[in-house]
Amino acid sequence: MAIKKILIVDDSPTERYYLTDILVKQGYQVSTAENGEEALARIRTDKPDLILMDVVMPGANGFQVTRSIARDPELQDVPVIICSSKNQETDRIWGLRQGAKEYLVKPVDAADLLSKIAALG
């Protein structure tokens, strides 16, 4: 599956802009959500090919939203890459257990992010 449409879920406008800038320059279509609830609604309407998920957000956190995606038969084929400032190995393991395919620590390195996306595509 070629990845074309990417949803960025992050409560930080700066982070959304930074990630959007990296991805748009590579030709990806990008949409954004500011929290978990908005992300779940947007996933159902936009059907992204990939989701970049922050962890620390108001309302449902990224781990909870990732778990909801992984357990939903309509959404579970959409890969999630967690992009979080939480840099403990236990956070990474927990994120992967919730259904994420990759776990990147902020600040996200552009080349690293693009190689992870390419590997999933």
TIMI-2910 file (N, C-alpha, C, CB; in pm, 1 decimal, decimal comma, always signed):
<rs>
+----------+----------+----------+----------+----------+----------+----------+----------+----------+----------+----------+----------+------+
!      n_x !      n_y !      n_z !     ca_x !     ca_y !     ca_z !      c_x !      c_y !      c_z !     cb_x !     cb_y !     cb_z ! resn !
+----------+----------+----------+----------+----------+----------+----------+----------+----------+----------+----------+----------+------+
!    +85,0 !   -119,2 !     +0,0 !     +0,0 !     +0,0 !     +0,0 !    +88,5 !   +124,1 !     +0,0 !    -96,1 !     +0,6 !   +122,9 !  Met !
!    +72,4 !   +206,3 !   -100,3 !   +148,6 !   +330,5 !   -105,2 !    +87,2 !   +431,1 !     -8,0 !   +151,9 !   +388,0 !   -249,8 !  Ala !
!   +171,2 !   +494,9 !    +69,8 !   +121,9 !   +593,4 !   +166,0 !   +119,3 !   +730,6 !    +98,5 !   +210,9 !   +596,1 !   +295,1 !  Ile !
!     -0,2 !   +789,1 !    +92,5 !    -17,6 !   +921,0 !    +31,4 !    -76,8 !  +1021,4 !   +130,7 !   -107,5 !   +910,5 !    -92,2 !  Lys !
!   -179,2 !   +976,7 !   +204,9 !   -250,5 !  +1064,7 !   +297,5 !   -207,6 !  +1035,7 !   +440,6 !   -403,3 !  +1047,8 !   +282,6 !  Lys !
!   -161,1 !  +1138,8 !   +509,7 !   -112,6 !  +1122,7 !   +646,9 !   -188,8 !  +1217,7 !   +739,0 !    +40,7 !  +1149,2 !   +655,5 !  Ile !
!   -234,8 !  +1163,0 !   +850,9 !   -301,5 !  +1243,0 !   +953,5 !   -204,3 !  +1266,3 !  +1068,0 !   -431,4 !  +1173,1 !  +1004,3 !  Leu !
!   -184,0 !  +1393,0 !  +1102,8 !    -98,8 !  +1429,7 !  +1216,4 !   -189,6 !  +1464,8 !  +1333,6 !     -3,1 !  +1549,9 !  +1180,7 !  Ile !
!   -169,6 !  +1395,9 !  +1446,4 !   -249,8 !  +1420,6 !  +1566,7 !   -156,3 !  +1475,4 !  +1673,9 !   -322,9 !  +1289,4 !  +1616,3 !  Val !
!   -170,7 !  +1604,7 !  +1702,8 !    -83,8 !  +1668,2 !  +1802,6 !   -151,3 !  +1795,7 !  +1851,0 !    +58,4 !  +1699,1 !  +1743,5 !  Asp !
!   -146,3 !  +1820,7 !  +1982,1 !   -209,5 !  +1941,4 !  +2036,0 !   -121,4 !  +2064,8 !  +2020,1 !   -243,0 !  +1921,5 !  +2182,7 !  Asp !
!     +2,5 !  +2047,7 !  +1974,9 !    +93,8 !  +2160,7 !  +1957,7 !    +90,0 !  +2213,1 !  +1813,8 !   +237,2 !  +2119,7 !  +1995,4 !  Ser !
!    +47,3 !  +2340,1 !  +1794,6 !    +47,2 !  +2396,4 !  +1659,0 !   +186,6 !  +2395,3 !  +1596,8 !     -7,0 !  +2539,2 !  +1661,3 !  Pro !
!   +289,6 !  +2418,7 !  +1677,9 !   +427,3 !  +2418,8 !  +1627,8 !   +464,9 !  +2281,7 !  +1573,8 !   +525,2 !  +2460,6 !  +1738,5 !  Thr !
!   +431,8 !  +2178,5 !  +1648,8 !   +464,5 !  +2041,7 !  +1607,6 !   +387,1 !  +2003,4 !  +1482,0 !   +434,1 !  +1942,1 !  +1721,2 !  Glu !
!   +259,6 !  +2039,8 !  +1476,1 !   +179,0 !  +2010,1 !  +1355,6 !   +240,4 !  +2078,1 !  +1233,5 !    +31,2 !  +2056,8 !  +1374,5 !  Arg !
!   +280,7 !  +2204,0 !  +1249,5 !   +340,4 !  +2276,9 !  +1138,3 !   +472,1 !  +2211,9 !  +1094,9 !   +363,6 !  +2423,6 !  +1177,1 !  Tyr !
!   +556,9 !  +2178,7 !  +1190,7 !   +688,2 !  +2118,5 !  +1162,8 !   +671,6 !  +1988,8 !  +1083,8 !   +765,1 !  +2091,2 !  +1294,7 !  Tyr !
!   +584,6 !  +1898,9 !  +1132,5 !   +565,1 !  +1770,2 !  +1065,5 !   +497,6 !  +1787,9 !   +929,6 !   +481,7 !  +1676,7 !  +1153,5 !  Leu !
!   +398,5 !  +1878,1 !   +922,5 !   +330,2 !  +1904,3 !   +794,9 !   +430,2 !  +1952,6 !   +690,6 !   +217,4 !  +2009,0 !   +813,3 !  Thr !
!   +518,3 !  +2043,7 !   +730,7 !   +618,2 !  +2099,8 !   +639,8 !   +708,0 !  +1989,3 !   +581,9 !   +703,9 !  +2205,2 !   +713,2 !  Asp !
!   +755,5 !  +1899,8 !   +668,0 !   +841,3 !  +1788,6 !   +623,2 !   +767,2 !  +1703,5 !   +520,1 !   +885,4 !  +1700,5 !   +744,1 !  Ile !
!   +642,7 !  +1669,5 !   +552,0 !   +568,0 !  +1574,2 !   +469,9 !   +519,2 !  +1633,8 !   +337,9 !   +450,0 !  +1521,9 !   +547,8 !  Leu !
!   +471,6 !  +1758,2 !   +341,3 !   +422,0 !  +1822,2 !   +219,2 !   +534,8 !  +1837,2 !   +117,4 !   +360,0 !  +1960,1 !   +251,2 !  Val !
!   +654,3 !  +1870,5 !   +166,4 !   +769,7 !  +1883,5 !    +75,7 !   +803,6 !  +1751,1 !     +7,4 !   +892,1 !  +1934,4 !   +152,7 !  Lys !
!   +761,0 !  +1639,3 !    +68,2 !   +784,6 !  +1507,0 !     +9,5 !   +666,3 !  +1459,4 !    -74,5 !   +813,6 !  +1405,7 !   +119,3 !  Gln !
!   +564,8 !  +1545,5 !    -88,2 !   +451,7 !  +1512,9 !   -174,8 !   +335,0 !  +1442,7 !   -107,4 !   +498,8 !  +1429,1 !   -284,7 !  Gly !
!   +336,4 !  +1433,7 !    +25,9 !   +225,4 !  +1370,5 !    +96,8 !   +109,7 !  +1468,4 !   +113,7 !   +271,6 !  +1318,4 !   +234,0 !  Tyr !
!    -13,2 !  +1415,5 !   +116,8 !   -130,8 !  +1494,9 !   +153,0 !   -142,7 !  +1485,7 !   +304,3 !   -263,0 !  +1443,9 !    +79,9 !  Gln !
!   -154,2 !  +1600,0 !   +370,9 !   -154,3 !  +1600,8 !   +516,8 !   -281,8 !  +1663,7 !   +570,1 !    -32,2 !  +1675,5 !   +570,2 !  Val !
!   -340,9 !  +1598,3 !   +670,4 !   -448,6 !  +1659,3 !   +746,6 !   -406,6 !  +1652,7 !   +893,6 !   -587,6 !  +1586,6 !   +721,2 !  Ser !
!   -469,7 !  +1734,0 !   +976,8 !   -428,5 !  +1739,8 !  +1116,7 !   -549,6 !  +1732,2 !  +1209,4 !   -348,8 !  +1868,2 !  +1143,8 !  Thr !
!   -521,6 !  +1689,4 !  +1332,0 !   -621,0 !  +1688,9 !  +1439,3 !   -548,8 !  +1733,6 !  +1566,3 !   -688,2 !  +1545,8 !  +1457,3 !  Ala !
!   -621,0 !  +1804,9 !  +1653,6 !   -559,4 !  +1860,0 !  +1773,9 !   -573,0 !  +1770,4 !  +1895,7 !   -619,0 !  +1993,0 !  +1804,3 !  Glu !
!   -659,1 !  +1668,5 !  +1888,5 !   -678,1 !  +1579,8 !  +2003,1 !   -730,9 !  +1444,9 !  +1956,0 !   -774,8 !  +1642,8 !  +2106,0 !  Asn !
!   -739,9 !  +1352,7 !  +2048,9 !   -779,8 !  +1216,5 !  +2015,6 !   -919,9 !  +1204,5 !  +1959,5 !   -768,9 !  +1131,3 !  +2135,4 !  Gly !
!  -1014,5 !  +1278,5 !  +2017,3 !  -1152,7 !  +1270,8 !  +1971,0 !  -1162,5 !  +1320,6 !  +1827,2 !  -1245,8 !  +1352,8 !  +2063,0 !  Glu !
!  -1098,2 !  +1434,2 !  +1799,1 !  -1098,2 !  +1489,0 !  +1663,6 !  -1029,3 !  +1391,0 !  +1567,8 !  -1027,4 !  +1627,6 !  +1660,4 !  Glu !
!   -923,9 !  +1326,9 !  +1615,8 !   -850,3 !  +1231,2 !  +1531,9 !   -939,7 !  +1114,9 !  +1491,0 !   -726,2 !  +1178,6 !  +1606,1 !  Ala !
!  -1012,5 !  +1057,3 !  +1585,7 !  -1098,1 !   +943,1 !  +1553,3 !  -1206,0 !   +981,9 !  +1451,9 !  -1163,2 !   +887,5 !  +1680,8 !  Leu !
!  -1262,9 !  +1101,5 !  +1467,1 !  -1363,9 !  +1148,1 !  +1371,2 !  -1300,9 !  +1167,6 !  +1233,0 !  -1428,7 !  +1280,5 !  +1420,0 !  Ala !
!  -1182,6 !  +1228,0 !  +1230,1 !  -1115,7 !  +1256,3 !  +1103,0 !  -1070,9 !  +1127,7 !  +1032,4 !   -994,9 !  +1347,7 !  +1126,5 !  Arg !
!  -1027,8 !  +1028,2 !  +1109,5 !   -984,5 !   +901,1 !  +1050,5 !  -1100,9 !   +838,3 !   +973,9 !   -932,2 !   +803,6 !  +1160,4 !  Ile !
!  -1220,3 !   +845,9 !  +1032,9 !  -1337,6 !   +784,7 !   +967,9 !  -1376,8 !   +859,1 !   +841,4 !  -1456,2 !   +781,3 !  +1064,1 !  Arg !
!  -1360,8 !   +990,7 !   +837,7 !  -1401,0 !  +1066,9 !   +718,6 !  -1290,5 !  +1072,1 !   +612,9 !  -1440,3 !  +1209,0 !   +758,4 !  Thr !
!  -1165,3 !  +1088,4 !   +655,9 !  -1054,7 !  +1107,2 !   +560,0 !   -986,3 !   +977,8 !   +517,7 !   -952,0 !  +1198,9 !   +619,3 !  Asp !
!   -999,1 !   +872,0 !   +597,7 !   -930,1 !   +744,9 !   +570,5 !   -783,1 !   +765,6 !   +533,5 !  -1001,1 !   +670,0 !   +457,8 !  Lys !
!   -701,8 !   +812,1 !   +629,5 !   -559,2 !   +831,5 !   +599,9 !   -488,2 !   +698,3 !   +579,9 !   -491,3 !   +910,2 !   +712,6 !  Pro !
!   -371,8 !   +702,5 !   +515,5 !   -290,1 !   +583,0 !   +494,4 !   -195,3 !   +560,4 !   +611,7 !   -210,4 !   +594,8 !   +363,7 !  Asp !
!   -175,8 !   +666,1 !   +692,8 !    -83,7 !   +661,3 !   +805,6 !   -123,2 !   +769,2 !   +905,5 !    +63,6 !   +679,9 !   +758,8 !  Leu !
!    -97,9 !   +742,4 !  +1033,4 !   -127,2 !   +840,6 !  +1138,2 !     -0,4 !   +863,7 !  +1219,9 !   -245,1 !   +792,5 !  +1230,1 !  Ile !
!    +34,5 !   +990,6 !  +1239,7 !   +142,8 !  +1029,2 !  +1330,5 !    +75,0 !  +1077,8 !  +1458,4 !   +237,9 !  +1141,5 !  +1267,0 !  Leu !
!    +99,5 !  +1009,3 !  +1568,3 !    +23,6 !  +1029,8 !  +1692,0 !   +110,6 !  +1082,0 !  +1805,8 !    -42,5 !   +900,3 !  +1734,2 !  Met !
!    +70,8 !  +1196,7 !  +1861,8 !   +133,4 !  +1245,5 !  +1984,6 !    +75,6 !  +1164,1 !  +2100,1 !   +109,1 !  +1400,8 !  +2005,1 !  Asp !
!   +142,9 !  +1164,8 !  +2214,5 !    +90,4 !  +1090,9 !  +2330,6 !    +21,7 !  +1185,2 !  +2428,5 !   +203,7 !  +1014,5 !  +2402,0 !  Val !
!    +90,5 !  +1290,9 !  +2468,9 !    +37,7 !  +1379,2 !  +2573,1 !    -52,1 !  +1485,6 !  +2508,4 !   +154,1 !  +1446,3 !  +2653,8 !  Val !
!   -184,6 !  +1466,0 !  +2523,7 !   -283,5 !  +1558,8 !  +2468,9 !   -399,2 !  +1569,0 !  +2566,5 !   -333,2 !  +1512,9 !  +2328,4 !  Met !
!   -476,9 !  +1678,0 !  +2557,6 !   -597,0 !  +1686,0 !  +2641,7 !   -698,2 !  +1579,0 !  +2599,2 !   -661,0 !  +1827,6 !  +2632,9 !  Pro !
!   -780,1 !  +1533,4 !  +2693,1 !   -877,3 !  +1428,7 !  +2660,8 !   -805,9 !  +1294,5 !  +2650,2 !   -952,2 !  +1461,2 !  +2528,7 !  Gly !
!   -846,2 !  +1215,8 !  +2552,5 !   -784,5 !  +1083,9 !  +2533,1 !   -639,2 !  +1102,2 !  +2490,8 !   -862,6 !  +1000,2 !  +2426,6 !  Ala !
!   -547,8 !  +1029,1 !  +2555,2 !   -407,4 !  +1042,5 !  +2514,9 !   -378,2 !   +953,5 !  +2393,8 !   -312,9 !  +1006,1 !  +2632,5 !  Asn !
!   -258,7 !   +971,0 !  +2337,2 !   -222,6 !   +899,8 !  +2215,4 !   -221,6 !   +748,7 !  +2230,0 !    -89,4 !   +944,8 !  +2169,7 !  Gly !
!   -185,9 !   +700,1 !  +2349,3 !   -188,6 !   +555,0 !  +2371,6 !   -332,7 !   +502,9 !  +2360,5 !   -128,3 !   +519,6 !  +2511,3 !  Phe !
!   -427,1 !   +576,3 !  +2422,8 !   -567,7 !   +534,7 !  +2420,1 !   -623,4 !   +539,1 !  +2278,5 !   -651,8 !   +623,9 !  +2512,3 !  Gln !
!   -591,3 !   +644,5 !  +2204,9 !   -642,5 !   +658,5 !  +2067,9 !   -582,4 !   +550,5 !  +1977,9 !   -610,6 !   +799,6 !  +2011,4 !  Val !
!   -452,6 !   +524,1 !  +1994,7 !   -387,4 !   +418,5 !  +1916,2 !   -453,3 !   +283,2 !  +1943,6 !   -236,1 !   +411,9 !  +1948,9 !  Thr !
!   -483,5 !   +255,9 !  +2070,0 !   -550,0 !   +130,8 !  +2106,1 !   -689,0 !   +123,4 !  +2042,0 !   -560,9 !   +117,9 !  +2259,9 !  Arg !
!   -762,7 !   +234,8 !  +2042,3 !   -895,8 !   +237,4 !  +1979,2 !   -886,6 !   +206,4 !  +1830,4 !   -962,7 !   +374,4 !  +1999,9 !  Ser !
!   -785,2 !   +262,4 !  +1764,3 !   -764,9 !   +238,4 !  +1620,8 !   -732,0 !    +90,1 !  +1597,6 !   -650,4 !   +329,8 !  +1564,8 !  Ile !
!   -640,0 !    +37,8 !  +1677,6 !   -595,2 !   -101,0 !  +1659,4 !   -708,0 !   -201,9 !  +1683,4 !   -478,7 !   -131,0 !  +1753,6 !  Ala !
!   -804,3 !   -165,9 !  +1767,4 !   -912,6 !   -259,7 !  +1801,0 !  -1035,1 !   -242,0 !  +1711,9 !   -953,2 !   -242,2 !  +1946,3 !  Arg !
!  -1037,0 !   -141,3 !  +1627,0 !  -1152,1 !   -115,9 !  +1541,1 !  -1132,0 !   -186,1 !  +1406,9 !  -1173,3 !    +36,5 !  +1520,7 !  Asp !
!  -1219,2 !   -281,9 !  +1372,6 !  -1201,0 !   -357,7 !  +1248,2 !  -1192,4 !   -269,0 !  +1123,3 !  -1314,7 !   -455,8 !  +1231,8 !  Pro !
!  -1259,9 !   -152,7 !  +1123,8 !  -1257,7 !    -63,0 !  +1008,1 !  -1128,5 !    +17,9 !  +1000,3 !  -1376,7 !    +31,2 !  +1013,1 !  Glu !
!  -1060,0 !    +34,8 !  +1112,8 !   -944,2 !   +124,0 !  +1117,6 !   -812,2 !    +52,3 !  +1139,3 !   -963,0 !   +224,4 !  +1225,6 !  Leu !
!   -815,6 !    -73,6 !  +1183,5 !   -693,9 !   -138,4 !  +1231,4 !   -586,7 !   -157,8 !  +1125,2 !   -728,3 !   -270,1 !  +1289,3 !  Gln !
!   -621,6 !   -143,5 !   +997,9 !   -519,4 !   -157,2 !   +894,2 !   -444,2 !    -26,1 !   +869,1 !   -583,0 !   -205,5 !   +764,8 !  Asp !
!   -481,9 !    +81,4 !   +940,5 !   -412,2 !   +209,4 !   +926,2 !   -295,5 !   +212,5 !  +1025,0 !   -509,6 !   +330,3 !   +950,4 !  Val !
!   -170,4 !   +216,1 !   +975,4 !    -56,6 !   +215,4 !  +1067,9 !    -44,1 !   +346,3 !  +1145,7 !    +72,2 !   +189,1 !   +991,5 !  Pro !
!     +3,5 !   +335,2 !  +1269,2 !    +24,7 !   +450,6 !  +1356,3 !   +172,8 !   +457,5 !  +1392,1 !    -63,9 !   +441,6 !  +1485,2 !  Val !
!   +231,2 !   +575,7 !  +1376,8 !   +365,2 !   +602,8 !  +1428,3 !   +347,3 !   +702,1 !  +1542,0 !   +462,9 !   +658,5 !  +1315,6 !  Ile !
!   +387,0 !   +663,1 !  +1662,4 !   +378,4 !   +755,1 !  +1775,9 !   +500,0 !   +848,3 !  +1772,4 !   +371,3 !   +676,8 !  +1912,2 !  Ile !
!   +472,7 !   +978,7 !  +1784,9 !   +578,1 !  +1080,7 !  +1792,0 !   +558,6 !  +1150,6 !  +1925,9 !   +571,7 !  +1183,9 !  +1669,3 !  Cys !
!   +644,9 !  +1121,2 !  +2021,3 !   +622,0 !  +1169,1 !  +2157,1 !   +748,5 !  +1223,3 !  +2220,6 !   +565,9 !  +1058,4 !  +2242,5 !  Ser !
!   +730,1 !  +1314,9 !  +2313,5 !   +842,6 !  +1363,6 !  +2392,9 !   +875,0 !  +1264,8 !  +2505,5 !   +811,3 !  +1503,4 !  +2451,0 !  Ser !
!   +787,3 !  +1167,0 !  +2527,7 !   +812,4 !  +1064,0 !  +2630,3 !   +919,3 !   +969,9 !  +2576,0 !   +679,8 !   +984,5 !  +2667,5 !  Lys !
!  +1037,0 !   +975,0 !  +2634,9 !  +1151,0 !   +904,7 !  +2574,7 !  +1200,1 !   +784,7 !  +2654,8 !  +1264,1 !  +1000,1 !  +2556,7 !  Asn !
!  +1118,8 !   +734,0 !  +2745,1 !  +1157,3 !   +615,6 !  +2821,6 !  +1130,9 !   +489,8 !  +2739,4 !  +1080,7 !   +609,6 !  +2955,8 !  Gln !
!  +1214,5 !   +389,8 !  +2758,4 !  +1194,9 !   +262,9 !  +2687,6 !  +1058,7 !   +201,6 !  +2720,5 !  +1307,1 !   +164,0 !  +2723,3 !  Glu !
!  +1012,6 !   +219,9 !  +2845,1 !   +881,5 !   +166,1 !  +2883,1 !   +769,7 !   +233,5 !  +2803,4 !   +857,5 !   +184,7 !  +3034,4 !  Thr !
!   +784,1 !   +364,1 !  +2773,2 !   +684,1 !   +435,4 !  +2692,2 !   +680,9 !   +376,3 !  +2551,3 !   +715,4 !   +588,5 !  +2686,6 !  Asp !
!   +800,3 !   +351,2 !  +2494,8 !   +809,3 !   +296,1 !  +2359,7 !   +743,0 !   +157,6 !  +2354,0 !   +957,6 !   +287,2 !  +2314,6 !  Arg !
!   +775,2 !    +74,7 !  +2450,9 !   +718,1 !    -60,4 !  +2454,1 !   +565,5 !    -53,0 !  +2468,8 !   +780,0 !   -143,1 !  +2570,5 !  Ile !
!   +519,7 !    +33,4 !  +2558,7 !   +375,1 !    +47,9 !  +2580,8 !   +306,6 !    +96,0 !  +2453,3 !   +346,9 !   +146,3 !  +2697,0 !  Trp !
!   +366,3 !   +193,2 !  +2385,5 !   +309,5 !   +244,3 !  +2260,3 !   +297,0 !   +135,3 !  +2155,2 !   +394,9 !   +357,8 !  +2206,2 !  Gly !
!   +399,8 !    +53,5 !  +2141,6 !   +396,4 !    -55,9 !  +2044,4 !   +292,6 !   -161,0 !  +2085,1 !   +536,2 !   -120,8 !  +2031,3 !  Leu !
!   +277,6 !   -182,1 !  +2214,2 !   +176,3 !   -277,8 !  +2262,0 !    +34,2 !   -229,0 !  +2234,4 !   +193,8 !   -302,7 !  +2412,1 !  Arg !
!    +16,8 !    -97,9 !  +2226,1 !   -117,2 !    -43,2 !  +2198,2 !   -152,5 !    -56,3 !  +2050,4 !   -125,1 !   +104,6 !  +2240,7 !  Gln !
!    -52,2 !    -91,4 !  +1969,1 !    -80,7 !   -111,5 !  +1827,1 !     +1,2 !    -24,2 !  +1733,4 !   -224,4 !    -86,7 !  +1802,0 !  Gly !
!    +85,8 !    +62,9 !  +1788,4 !   +168,7 !   +147,7 !  +1701,1 !   +271,4 !    +62,6 !  +1627,9 !   +239,8 !   +258,6 !  +1782,9 !  Ala !
!   +304,8 !   +103,1 !  +1505,8 !   +405,2 !    +31,1 !  +1426,4 !   +546,3 !    +81,0 !  +1457,0 !   +375,7 !    +46,5 !  +1276,4 !  Lys !
!   +556,9 !   +207,7 !  +1493,9 !   +686,6 !   +268,7 !  +1524,2 !   +667,9 !   +367,9 !  +1637,5 !   +747,6 !   +338,7 !  +1398,6 !  Glu !
!   +779,9 !   +405,1 !  +1700,9 !   +777,2 !   +502,8 !  +1810,4 !   +896,6 !   +594,9 !  +1792,1 !   +780,3 !   +432,6 !  +1951,9 !  Tyr !
!   +870,4 !   +721,9 !  +1766,1 !   +977,2 !   +820,5 !  +1748,5 !   +972,0 !   +921,3 !  +1862,1 !   +965,3 !   +892,0 !  +1611,4 !  Leu !
!  +1089,4 !   +963,7 !  +1907,6 !  +1097,5 !  +1061,7 !  +2015,7 !  +1117,1 !  +1201,5 !  +1955,7 !  +1213,8 !  +1026,6 !  +2114,0 !  Val !
!  +1040,8 !  +1298,5 !  +2009,5 !  +1054,9 !  +1437,9 !  +1966,1 !  +1181,6 !  +1497,7 !  +2026,4 !   +930,3 !  +1521,7 !  +2006,9 !  Lys !
!  +1246,5 !  +1591,2 !  +1960,0 !  +1209,4 !  +1638,1 !  +1826,7 !  +1236,4 !  +1530,9 !  +1721,3 !  +1285,8 !  +1766,4 !  +1792,2 !  Pro !
!  +1137,3 !  +1509,0 !  +1636,7 !  +1146,7 !  +1404,5 !  +1535,1 !  +1247,9 !  +1445,7 !  +1428,2 !  +1007,9 !  +1377,0 !  +1471,3 !  Val !
!  +1338,6 !  +1354,3 !  +1398,0 !  +1436,2 !  +1376,9 !  +1291,2 !  +1367,1 !  +1349,4 !  +1157,8 !  +1563,7 !  +1285,6 !  +1309,2 !  Asp !
!  +1373,5 !  +1446,1 !  +1066,2 !  +1301,6 !  +1436,1 !   +938,9 !  +1342,7 !  +1312,5 !   +859,6 !  +1325,6 !  +1560,9 !   +855,2 !  Ala !
!  +1471,5 !  +1287,2 !   +848,0 !  +1519,0 !  +1172,4 !   +770,3 !  +1472,1 !  +1041,3 !   +833,1 !  +1672,7 !  +1174,2 !   +759,8 !  Ala !
!  +1475,8 !  +1035,2 !   +966,3 !  +1430,5 !   +916,2 !  +1038,3 !  +1281,5 !   +892,8 !  +1012,7 !  +1457,8 !   +930,6 !  +1190,1 !  Asp !
!  +1202,6 !   +998,5 !  +1023,7 !  +1058,7 !   +989,4 !  +1000,8 !  +1030,0 !   +940,0 !   +859,4 !   +991,5 !  +1125,7 !  +1024,3 !  Leu !
!  +1095,3 !  +1000,2 !   +760,6 !  +1069,5 !   +963,0 !   +621,7 !  +1110,5 !   +819,2 !   +592,6 !  +1142,7 !  +1057,1 !   +528,0 !  Leu !
!  +1217,2 !   +773,4 !   +654,8 !  +1259,0 !   +633,8 !   +632,2 !  +1158,9 !   +537,1 !   +695,9 !  +1401,3 !   +609,0 !   +689,8 !  Ser !
!  +1103,8 !   +573,9 !   +813,5 !  +1002,6 !   +488,5 !   +878,0 !   +877,0 !   +482,1 !   +792,7 !   +968,3 !   +540,9 !  +1019,7 !  Lys !
!   +837,3 !   +597,0 !   +736,2 !   +718,4 !   +599,5 !   +649,7 !   +742,8 !   +514,2 !   +524,9 !   +682,4 !   +745,7 !   +609,3 !  Ile !
!   +860,5 !   +527,8 !   +465,5 !   +893,8 !   +448,9 !   +346,6 !   +890,0 !   +299,5 !   +377,1 !  +1032,3 !   +488,2 !   +293,4 !  Ala !
!   +938,3 !   +261,9 !   +494,9 !   +940,9 !   +120,1 !   +532,8 !   +798,5 !    +64,3 !   +547,8 !  +1019,4 !   +101,5 !   +664,7 !  Ala !
!   +704,3 !   +147,9 !   +591,1 !   +566,2 !   +103,3 !   +607,6 !   +492,2 !    +99,3 !   +473,9 !   +492,6 !   +194,7 !   +705,3 !  Leu !
!   +535,7 !   +184,9 !   +380,0 !   +468,9 !   +193,6 !   +249,9 !   +499,5 !    +77,5 !   +170,4 !   +506,4 !   +315,3 !   +175,4 !  Gly !
+----------+----------+----------+----------+----------+----------+----------+----------+----------+----------+----------+----------+------+
</rs>
